[in-house]
Every structure is written in C-alpha cells, then in structure tokens.
Amino acid sequence: MDTVTHGLTGWLIGRAIPSDIGKKEATLAVIVGSVLPDADNIASLLGSESYLRIHRGISHSFAGVAVSSLLVALLFYRFGKWKDLKKLYLLTLLGQLSHIALDLLNSYGTQIFQPFSDARVSLDLLFIVDLAFTGIIVAGLFLSRRRPGRARTALAALAVYVGLAGFLHLRAENVVREAALRQGVPVVSSWALPRLLHVPASLDLGIGRKAEAAARAGPDDAAPALNVLVDRKTFPVPAGPFAWSGFVDDGSTYLRGEVDPFDGAVAWKERAWKGRDVPEVRALERLQDVRTYLWFARFPAVAVNVSDGKTTVTFFDLRFGGLSVRRPFVLRVIESPGRSPQALWGS
C-alpha cells in the first residue's frame, strides 16, 4: 500500500485502542510503526538493482520489525512522558505488523522471512493504491473523532472489504484457468492479480460488451499468439477489487488476459515466451542485474532487438503490463561487439 494509507491505518488503529492512559503517545507509537518499514525507500539512492533487493526486505520482515520496534519504543520511553516501555514496544510493533499486513495484500511481494529467506510473499488481493480502501479508513477517522468505537467498526469494514477481494480473486483465477482450458491451452499454473480498472477514454464505453464476450467466442477470446497487443486509450481508476489480470503458465509461455470476475469474460492481451528459457537470457545470467531481475519478476518476459551489430535484450514483467504500455521495472542489456554488456534500468 502507499505510505499515506499506511499512516492513516496506524492512526485508525490508535483511535480504536480502548485506553485513556497515554492515549496520545500510544496513537503516535502506532502511527510511527505503521510507516517505519517504508524508510527503506532510501535504497533508491543506491540504484535500481539495489532498490529491488532492499525494498520490502529486512525492514518489512517479522524479525526486522521486532528489532526496530524496540529501538523506537526506547526513543519514546527516553524522550516521551509515558514511561511504559512494554506497551510502547507492543504498540509500535502493532503498527509495523499492520504495515506488513497491508503490503501483503498487493502483488509486489514482501520478504517477510528475511534474513532467513529472500522469498517474496504476496496475497494478490488489492492494487497498491485503492481509493475505496483508503476511503473507509478516512471515513472511520472522521466518524470516530468523538466516538472511538466507530474506529473499530471501520476496521471491521476493512476486514469485510478484504474478504470480498479474496472471493473475487478466487473467482478471477478460476475464470482465467477455465478460459485457457477451453482454448486447448495446457495449464501448468494460473494466477489472478489485481489491476487498475481502466475506463475507455472515448464516450463509447462499450456497455454490455463483456457480457456478450462471455456468451460467445470473439477475437479477444481466442488465446493470443506470441505477440503484444496494443490497447485502446484508457485512463486508470484505482477504486475497488473489481479489475483483475489473469495469468496462465502453459509450460513454455505466459498468457495474460483481463478478467471480469462477475460475468466471466476474459479478454486475452498477450502471450510471451518465459524469459528464463530464452537463449539470449541464459547467456546473460552471469550479470548481477539480470539475476536480480529474474528473482524479482513474477512473469519475466523479454524482447530481443538486433540493430547495427548491437543486441538489446529488454526485460519486463507481465505483472506490470507488456511492451505496449508504459510500465515500471524494466531492464535493458545492450551487447556490443568487443564490449562488456551494459545494463540500463528505466521504463
């Protein structure tokens, strides 16, 4: 989740704590804890490769927050008026655990088991920015100014919202799997990841097209060839777990489609060779940047371009869209005769 939502969540939790003793210090401890893990964003100063390794690493792990919560609690104890070190520690830890919980809801991946494992864990339930989710928090803060009990009601509403997202996630994953099987695509694995709802920029919103696509086969229903399709102009709306990307691994390629969990429509968007299996990638696996990228990417794909004797291998993650859209986390490796490969990061 975005840092603002983390902070607001900590404030809401602090508001819900049923205690008048040290109330201000308790709330502040939870708020500080709720934003503290994102201090690792400073790793961006070290470059893209280091940022991918460090962000959501040790500062977002259970072991990491256990230690950093103690350090923050000692600072509150030393310079604050409330001298209950145990409660200050537990409240700061509660804030940090809320941060981890929210980050697990999206598909970026969080290394919660550092320093023992660098596995990236994600529940794939909500997009990293969700205005509806944040709106519930803001409403809870506004309504609980005089009645703290309403903060607990808002937290319960957030739990229900996440439960709805979980239901739609399972529905979307089943839909994309069944759609692939209907097209004769062997399914090794399938996933559903939240995405931004994109609304067509033109006035023709295409009402009813998805329902029609679910009822009969059309051009978008067929499993795509090995290419990238260009989408129509749209604008994103970060509100609600109602738009999903479905992914299928058929053993040699990844397929990506946009899934409507309500009417069961799947609009296939692209199909790409699995990046790890491309010969040009195998030749570059000795590079640290490439190893980091393949560790980070959920659905790594590549585009290879040869021009004027130079070979450019562009790495992208289908999780963030294909080459037809502007997307984050792109790595280009340029190979020139007689020179070492050059790694360039950027969209």
N, C-alpha and C positions, 0 to 999 in steps of 0.2 A: 504494500500500500504506500501511498505518498506520505511524506513526513507530516504534513498538516493533519491528515486523518489519524495518524498515529498519536499526535499530540492531543487532538480532540478526544480520542478514545481514552487516553490516560486521564484527561480532565473529567470525563463522564464516569469513569471507574472511581476516581477520587470523590466525586459528588455522591456516588452510591454507597460509600463506606458509612455504616451507621455508628459514627462516633463523633463526639463533640470535642474530645480532648486531643489537642494537637491537630485540629482539623486542617488548618491552612498548611502546616508543614507536611501532613500526610498526603494532601492533594498534590502539593508541589513535588513530593518524592515520587509519586506515581507518574506525574507528567514528565519529569526528568527521565525516569526509567523508560517511559514509552517512546521517547525519541532518541535516547542514548545510542542504541545499536547503529543508527544511521550516521554516527560520527565517522564510520569507515569510508564515507564518501570522499574523504580527503585523499583516498588512494588514487583518485582520478588525476592527481598531480603527478603521479608516477608513470602515467601512460596507460593505454587501453588494456594491454595484456596484464599488467599488474592489477588494474582495477577489476577485471573479470575474476582474477584469482582471489582478491582480498574482499571485495564487496559481498556482503551476506556470508561472510566466513566466520572467523572466530568470534567477532562481536555479536553475531546472531546465533551462536551455539549455546546449548544448555550449560556447558562448562564455562564458557566465556561470560555469560550474564551472571552466573553465580559469583564469580570473582569481582567483576566490575560493579555489581550491586553493593558489595561490601565496601568497596572504595568510596562510592558515592554516599553510602549511609554514614561512613566515618566522617566525611566532609560535613554532612548535615548535622551530625552529632557535635562536631567541633565548633562549628560557626552558627548553628541554629539555637533556638530556645528550647526545643523539645528534646529531652535527653533520654529517649527510649530507643537505644541502638537496635534492639531486636526488631521492633516494629518498623523502624526506618528501613532496615535491611529488607524485611519481608515486603514492604510496600514498594520499594524501588524494584525489587525482584518481580513483583506482580506486574509493574509497568513494563518491564523488559519482556516478560513472558507474553504479555498482550501484544507486544510488537512482533515477536516471533510468530504468534498465532495468526495475526493478520497477514504477515508476509507469506506464510504457508498457503494461504487461500488462493494466491495467484500462481502463475506458471513459470515465474522467473527461476525459481529454485533457491533453496536456502540450505546452507551447510550446518545443520543443527547438531551434527555429531563431531564437529571439529573439537580438538585437534586429532581425534582418533580416526576420522574418516572425512574425506572431501566429497562424499556423495551429496548430491543436490536433491532435496526433497521438496515436492510441491503437490498440493491437492487439486489444483486446476479448477477452482470453483468461481473465482471472481476476477475481473480485469483489474489491473494495478490501480486504475482510477475508476471509482464507481460513485457517481454523484448521488445515487439513491441511498447507498450505504452510508455515505458521509452525511446525507440529509437527515437520516434517522438519528445520527449522533447529535447533530446541531439542534434538531427539534427536542431531543432529550435534555440537552443542556439548557435550552430556553425554558422548557416546561418545569424543570426541576430547580429553578432558582430559589423558590420558596418551599418546595415540597421535594426533598431529596429522594423520596420513594419512587418518584417518576423516573429518576435516573435508572433505577433497577428495572423498571418497565421497558425503558429504551434498550437496555442491554438484552432483555428477553426478546424484544422485537428484532434485534440484530441476529440473535441465535436462530429465530424463525426464518429470517431472510437467508442466512447461510444454508439452512435446511432446504429451502426452496431451490437455491442454487445447486445443492447436491443432487436433488431429484432431477433437475433439468440437465445436469451434467451426465448422469447415468442414461437418461433418455437420449441425449445427443450422441453419446458413444455407441449405444445400440443402433441408432438410426444410421450412422455412417458405416458401421460394420455390415448391417443388412444390405445397405445400398451397394457396397462393394461386392458382396457375395452375389447379388442379383446380376451384376455385370460380369460375373465369372472371374473376378479378381481373387486370388488366394489371399487370405487374411492371416498373417502371422501375428500381428498385434494391431490394436486400434486404440485411439485416444480421442478425447474431446477437450479442447482448451477454450476458455472464454476469450472473446474478442470484442472490439468496439462494434456497436451497432452502426452500420453505415447507411445513411439515407441518401437516395439519389439527389443530385444537385438540381436536376430539372424538375419541372412541375409534374411530369408523368411519374407518379410514384409506383406504378405497376401493381396496383392493388389487386390481389387475387392471383397474381402470377405464381406465387409459391405454392398455393393450394392446388392450382392447375398442374404445376410440375410434379406434385406428389401423386396425382391421379393418372398421369400419362407420361410416357417417356418423351424427352425432348433433347435438343442439342446439349443443354447443360447437364443432363442426367447421365450421359454416357461417360464412362471412365476416360479421362483425358489422355492424350498422347504425351510423349516426353517433350513437353514444351511449357512455356509460361504464357498464360493468357492475360491480356490487358483488360482491366476492369473499367467500367464506365465511371465517370466522375461522380464521386460521392463525398459526403462530409460525415465525420465521426460524431457519435453521440454516446458519451460514456455514462450510460444510465441503465443499470439493471443487468441481471444474468440471462439475457434473452437472445444473445447472439453468440454463436459458437463456431469454432473451426474444428472440423473433424479430420483426423489423420489415420491413414492405413499404411502399414508396412507389409508389402507383399513378398518380402524376401530379397528383392533387388532394387525396388524403388519405393519412394514415399508418394502417396497421393494426398492432396489436401482439398477439402471442399468446405463450403459454407453450409451450415446445418441449421434448419429451423426445427427446434425440438417440439413445437406444437403441432404442425401439420406433417412433419416427417419428410420435408423436402430437403434434398441435397443438391447444391449447385457446385459441381466439381470445378476447381480452379486451375490446378496444375499437378503435374507429375514429374518427379525428378529422380535421377539416379542417386542412390545413397552415397553421400560424399566420401565416406571412408573406403569405398570399394573402387573409386575412380583411380586409374593408374597414375595420373598426374599428382594426385593427393598422396599416394603411397610414397612417391619419390620425395615428398616434402615433409614427411612426418618427423624428420630429424630436427626441424626448426621448432624452437620453443613456442613461438606464436601459433603455429599450426597445431601443436599438441594441446595448447591451452584452448584453442577454438573448438577442437573436436571434443574436448572434455566438457566445455560449456554448452555446446549446441545440443538441443533435443533432436532436431531433424536436420542434420547438416547436409547441405547440397552445395554444388559448385558449378560455376560456368567457366569454361576454358576458351581463351581467345588467343590466337596466334597472329601477330602482325609485325611486319618489318623485322623479323627474326626474334622478336620478343614473345614470350609466352606469359600471359597473365591468367592466373588462377584466382577466381573470385569466390570466396567462401560466404555463404549466407545460411541463415537458419529459417526453414519454412515456418517455424513458430511465429516469426515476425513478418511473414509475407514473402513473396517471391521477388524476382528481379524487376518485376513490372511496377513495383511501388517503392517509395522512399521508406527505408527501414533502418533500424539501429543495428549495431553489432555486425559490421561487415569487415572482412579481412581480404585484402588483395596481396598476392605474392607475385612479384614480377621477376621473371628469369630472363637474363640477357647473356648471350654468349661471352664466356670469359669472365663473368662477374658472379659474385655470390648472390643468391636470391634476396630480394628486397621486400620486406613485409610492411604494408601500409594499412592503417586502420582508418575507418570512416565510412559514412553512408554513401 
